[in-house]
Amino acid sequence: MILVTGTSGALGGLVHDRLAALPDVDVVAGTRTASGGARRIDFDDPGSLADGFAGVTVLVFVSAGYAEDDVVLARHGTVVEAAAEAGIRHVIYTSLAGSGDRLTIAVPHRWTEDRLAGAPFDVTVLRNGLYAEMPVGLALMAAESAAATGVFSAPLGDGRVAVGAREDLADVAARVAAEAYADVHAGRRSRHAGRAYELEGVAAVGGADIAAALSTALGRQIRYEQAALSDVRAALTALGLEPYQIGHTISIFSNITAGFLEQRDGDLPALLPTAPRPPLGLIADAIRAGGFASSSSVPAASPR
């Protein structure tokens, strides 16, 4: 049996749905609430893991997500220990791309990789790059203002970031899990065992690229202007975000500005059946879906 954790989240849900659509694959969902036939998998409750991991041979371990580092370390340590005690044969962990080592979110991922390396089961690490949803989100938040002013403002400097579609990362995770499952049940070690795949996007996106996508979708010329990190920090604080969320967000913008996240070489194309989804196309689609399809749908104004 394959168990996918975090299936109430976007990535875990996509991975589970892809596996559930495959023939000859026995897969179960894991969530904190165990709704809809899912098993209860609560990283903060070790007892739920002991029961939830029963009978599981392959575990897709989706990272616990945003929290303070000590909370994430405790959760991930609990998962590794419970997987070992349950006799799971192969664990597939969704980590962070190597180019993200300078990000504040990197520490729990690297710590978890170390813990998994010393565990008594086979491991595959999927080092996911940043999602294309990040520039998509920036574009959507800025669409109305950009249409009115002709300016897209973001704290990206002249940097660019290699991003990939969440759907592509789910495709890879499902493929690796399904092949590992087949290997385990055939009594052989998977070719994915002991591998760490770098899964960054193959296209890098910067402020000027997002402005160009906005120009196409909105039907008017949009130019990019750099925003100050101090202004962004103040805006995030005003939204009431937790301090660690603000810190992680600023860290991402700082790394993009410094040019540390533009790396594009990796394993993603080789593990997908088709070419990776282009991030600029995702941005344009999201703007249109948001009702910003042309200049006729937003207030007109001259660029400043």
C-alpha positions as CSV (number, residue, x, y, z in Angstrom):
1,M,0.0,0.0,0.0
2,I,1.1,3.6,-0.7
3,L,0.1,6.3,1.7
4,V,0.3,10.0,0.8
5,T,0.4,12.5,3.7
6,G,-1.1,15.9,3.6
7,T,-3.7,15.1,1.0
8,S,-5.9,18.0,2.1
9,G,-3.2,20.2,0.8
10,A,-2.6,21.1,-2.8
11,L,0.5,19.0,-3.6
12,G,-0.5,16.0,-1.5
13,G,-4.0,16.0,-3.0
14,L,-2.7,16.1,-6.6
15,V,-0.2,13.2,-5.9
16,H,-2.9,11.1,-4.3
17,D,-5.4,11.7,-7.2
18,R,-2.7,10.7,-9.8
19,L,-1.9,7.5,-7.9
20,A,-5.6,6.7,-7.4
21,A,-6.1,6.8,-11.2
22,L,-3.4,4.2,-11.9
23,P,-4.3,0.5,-12.3
24,D,-2.8,-2.0,-9.9
25,V,-1.8,0.7,-7.3
26,D,-3.3,0.5,-3.8
27,V,-3.2,4.0,-2.4
28,V,-4.7,5.7,0.7
29,A,-4.9,9.3,1.6
30,G,-3.6,10.7,4.9
31,T,-5.0,13.8,6.6
32,R,-5.3,15.3,10.1
33,T,-9.1,14.8,10.0
34,A,-9.4,11.4,8.3
35,S,-12.3,12.7,6.3
36,G,-13.6,11.0,3.1
37,G,-12.1,7.6,3.8
38,A,-8.6,8.9,4.5
39,R,-6.5,7.6,7.4
40,R,-5.8,10.0,10.2
41,I,-2.2,11.2,9.9
42,D,-1.4,14.0,12.4
43,F,2.3,14.8,12.6
44,D,1.7,16.3,16.1
45,D,0.1,13.0,17.4
46,P,2.5,10.0,17.2
47,G,-0.3,7.6,18.0
48,S,-2.1,8.5,14.8
49,L,1.0,7.6,12.8
50,A,1.4,4.2,14.4
51,D,-2.2,3.3,13.4
52,G,-2.1,5.2,10.1
53,F,1.1,3.6,8.8
54,A,-0.1,0.0,9.4
55,G,0.3,-2.0,6.3
56,V,2.0,0.7,4.3
57,T,5.0,-0.2,2.2
58,V,5.6,3.1,0.4
59,L,5.2,6.4,2.0
60,V,4.9,9.7,0.2
61,F,6.0,12.1,3.0
62,V,4.8,15.6,2.1
63,S,6.7,18.2,4.2
64,A,4.7,19.7,7.1
65,G,4.8,23.1,5.5
66,Y,5.1,26.5,7.2
67,A,5.7,26.6,10.9
68,E,8.5,27.6,13.2
69,D,11.6,25.4,12.7
70,D,11.4,23.7,16.0
71,V,7.8,22.6,15.2
72,V,8.7,21.3,11.8
73,L,11.8,19.4,13.1
74,A,9.6,17.7,15.8
75,R,7.0,16.7,13.3
76,H,9.4,15.4,10.7
77,G,11.4,13.5,13.3
78,T,8.2,11.8,14.5
79,V,7.3,10.7,11.0
80,V,10.8,9.2,10.4
81,E,10.6,7.3,13.7
82,A,7.1,6.1,13.1
83,A,7.9,4.9,9.5
84,A,10.8,2.9,10.8
85,E,8.7,1.3,13.5
86,A,5.9,0.5,11.1
87,G,8.3,-1.4,8.8
88,I,7.7,0.9,5.8
89,R,10.0,-0.1,2.9
90,H,10.4,3.1,0.9
91,V,9.9,6.7,1.8
92,I,9.6,9.5,-0.8
93,Y,10.1,13.0,0.8
94,T,9.2,16.3,-0.8
95,S,12.2,18.6,0.1
96,L,13.6,21.8,-1.2
97,A,15.8,22.4,-4.3
98,G,19.6,22.7,-3.7
99,S,19.5,26.3,-5.0
100,G,17.3,27.1,-2.0
101,D,20.0,26.4,0.6
102,R,20.2,30.1,1.5
103,L,16.5,30.3,2.1
104,T,15.2,30.4,5.7
105,I,13.0,27.4,5.0
106,A,16.0,25.2,4.0
107,V,17.1,24.2,7.5
108,P,14.2,21.8,8.3
109,H,14.4,20.2,4.9
110,R,18.1,19.5,5.1
111,W,17.8,18.2,8.7
112,T,15.0,15.9,7.6
113,E,17.1,14.6,4.7
114,D,19.9,13.8,7.2
115,R,17.4,11.9,9.4
116,L,16.0,9.9,6.5
117,A,19.6,9.0,5.4
118,G,20.1,7.2,8.6
119,A,16.8,5.3,8.6
120,P,16.4,1.6,8.0
121,F,14.3,2.0,4.8
122,D,15.0,3.1,1.2
123,V,14.6,6.9,0.6
124,T,14.0,9.1,-2.4
125,V,14.3,12.8,-2.0
126,L,12.3,15.1,-4.3
127,R,14.0,18.4,-4.1
128,N,11.2,20.6,-5.4
129,G,11.9,24.1,-6.7
130,L,9.6,27.0,-5.9
131,Y,6.1,26.8,-7.3
132,A,5.0,28.8,-10.3
133,E,2.1,29.9,-8.0
134,M,4.5,32.5,-6.5
135,P,4.8,34.7,-9.6
136,V,1.2,33.8,-10.5
137,G,0.1,35.1,-7.1
138,L,2.2,38.3,-7.5
139,A,0.6,38.9,-10.9
140,L,-2.9,38.3,-9.7
141,M,-2.5,40.6,-6.7
142,A,-1.0,43.3,-8.9
143,A,-3.4,42.9,-11.9
144,E,-6.0,45.5,-11.0
145,S,-3.4,48.1,-9.9
146,A,-1.2,47.4,-12.9
147,A,-4.1,47.9,-15.3
148,A,-4.9,51.2,-13.6
149,T,-1.4,52.6,-13.4
150,G,0.6,50.7,-16.0
151,V,3.1,49.6,-13.4
152,F,3.8,46.2,-11.8
153,S,5.8,46.7,-8.5
154,A,7.5,43.8,-6.8
155,P,10.7,43.3,-4.6
156,L,12.6,41.2,-7.2
157,G,15.4,43.6,-8.3
158,D,16.9,42.4,-11.5
159,G,16.8,38.8,-10.3
160,R,14.9,35.9,-11.7
161,V,13.6,32.7,-10.1
162,A,13.3,29.2,-11.7
163,V,9.8,28.0,-10.9
164,G,7.8,24.9,-11.8
165,A,4.1,24.0,-11.9
166,R,2.8,22.2,-8.9
167,E,1.1,19.8,-11.3
168,D,4.5,18.8,-12.7
169,L,5.9,18.1,-9.3
170,A,2.9,16.0,-8.5
171,D,3.4,14.0,-11.7
172,V,7.0,13.3,-10.7
173,A,6.0,12.3,-7.2
174,A,3.3,10.0,-8.4
175,R,5.6,8.3,-10.9
176,V,8.4,7.7,-8.4
177,A,5.9,6.4,-5.9
178,A,4.2,4.1,-8.3
179,E,7.5,2.7,-9.6
180,A,8.8,2.2,-6.1
181,Y,5.6,0.4,-5.1
182,A,5.9,-2.0,-8.1
183,D,9.6,-2.7,-7.2
184,V,8.9,-3.3,-3.5
185,H,6.1,-5.8,-4.3
186,A,8.3,-7.5,-6.9
187,G,10.9,-8.0,-4.2
188,R,13.6,-5.7,-5.8
189,R,15.2,-2.5,-4.7
190,S,13.8,0.5,-6.7
191,R,16.1,2.4,-9.1
192,H,14.8,5.5,-7.2
193,A,16.2,4.3,-3.9
194,G,19.0,6.5,-2.6
195,R,18.4,9.2,-5.2
196,A,17.9,12.9,-4.6
197,Y,16.2,14.5,-7.7
198,E,16.6,18.2,-8.3
199,L,13.2,19.4,-9.5
200,E,13.5,23.1,-10.3
201,G,11.6,24.7,-13.1
202,V,13.3,25.0,-16.5
203,A,12.2,28.6,-17.0
204,A,13.3,31.5,-14.8
205,V,10.9,34.4,-14.2
206,G,11.7,38.0,-13.2
207,G,9.8,41.2,-12.7
208,A,10.1,42.2,-16.3
209,D,8.7,38.8,-17.4
210,I,5.7,39.1,-15.1
211,A,5.1,42.7,-16.4
212,A,5.2,41.3,-20.0
213,A,2.7,38.6,-19.1
214,L,0.4,41.2,-17.5
215,S,0.8,43.4,-20.6
216,T,-0.4,40.5,-22.8
217,A,-3.3,39.5,-20.6
218,L,-4.5,43.0,-19.8
219,G,-4.1,44.4,-23.3
220,R,-2.0,47.4,-22.3
221,Q,1.7,48.1,-21.7
222,I,2.8,47.3,-18.1
223,R,6.3,48.2,-16.9
224,Y,8.1,46.7,-13.9
225,E,9.4,48.7,-11.0
226,Q,11.4,47.4,-8.0
227,A,9.7,47.6,-4.6
228,A,11.7,48.1,-1.4
229,L,11.8,45.1,0.9
230,S,11.1,47.4,3.8
231,D,7.8,48.4,2.2
232,V,6.9,44.8,1.6
233,R,7.8,43.8,5.1
234,A,5.5,46.6,6.4
235,A,2.7,45.4,4.2
236,L,3.0,41.8,5.3
237,T,3.0,42.9,8.9
238,A,-0.1,44.9,8.3
239,L,-1.8,41.8,7.0
240,G,-1.3,40.1,10.4
241,L,1.0,37.3,9.2
242,E,3.0,35.4,11.7
243,P,6.6,36.6,12.1
244,Y,8.1,33.4,10.7
245,Q,5.9,33.8,7.6
246,I,7.1,37.3,7.0
247,G,10.7,36.2,7.5
248,H,10.4,33.3,5.0
249,T,8.7,35.6,2.4
250,I,11.3,38.3,2.7
251,S,14.0,35.6,2.5
252,I,12.6,34.4,-0.9
253,F,12.5,37.9,-2.3
254,S,16.0,38.6,-1.0
255,N,17.4,35.4,-2.7
256,I,15.7,36.2,-6.0
257,T,17.1,39.8,-5.9
258,A,20.6,38.4,-5.2
259,G,20.3,36.0,-8.2
260,F,20.6,32.8,-6.1
261,L,17.4,31.1,-7.4
262,E,17.8,31.3,-11.1
263,Q,19.5,27.8,-11.5
264,R,17.6,25.8,-14.1
265,D,19.5,22.5,-14.6
266,G,17.9,19.5,-13.0
267,D,16.0,16.3,-13.3
268,L,12.5,17.5,-13.9
269,P,12.3,17.1,-17.7
270,A,13.6,13.5,-17.6
271,L,11.0,12.5,-15.1
272,L,8.0,14.0,-16.9
273,P,6.2,12.4,-19.9
274,T,5.9,15.8,-21.6
275,A,7.7,19.1,-21.4
276,P,7.3,21.1,-18.1
277,R,4.4,23.5,-18.1
278,P,5.7,27.1,-18.9
279,P,5.3,29.5,-16.0
280,L,4.5,32.5,-18.1
281,G,1.6,30.6,-19.6
282,L,0.3,29.8,-16.1
283,I,0.5,33.5,-15.2
284,A,-1.5,34.5,-18.3
285,D,-4.1,31.8,-17.7
286,A,-4.5,32.8,-14.0
287,I,-5.0,36.5,-14.9
288,R,-7.7,35.6,-17.5
289,A,-9.4,33.3,-15.0
290,G,-9.4,36.1,-12.5
291,G,-11.4,38.3,-14.9
292,F,-8.6,40.5,-16.0
293,A,-8.7,39.3,-19.6
294,S,-8.4,42.7,-21.3
295,S,-8.2,46.4,-20.7
296,S,-11.9,46.7,-21.1
297,S,-12.5,44.8,-17.9
298,V,-10.5,47.1,-15.6
299,P,-10.3,50.9,-15.1
300,A,-8.2,52.6,-17.8
301,A,-5.4,54.9,-16.8
302,S,-2.2,56.3,-18.3
303,P,1.1,54.8,-17.1
304,R,3.0,56.9,-14.7
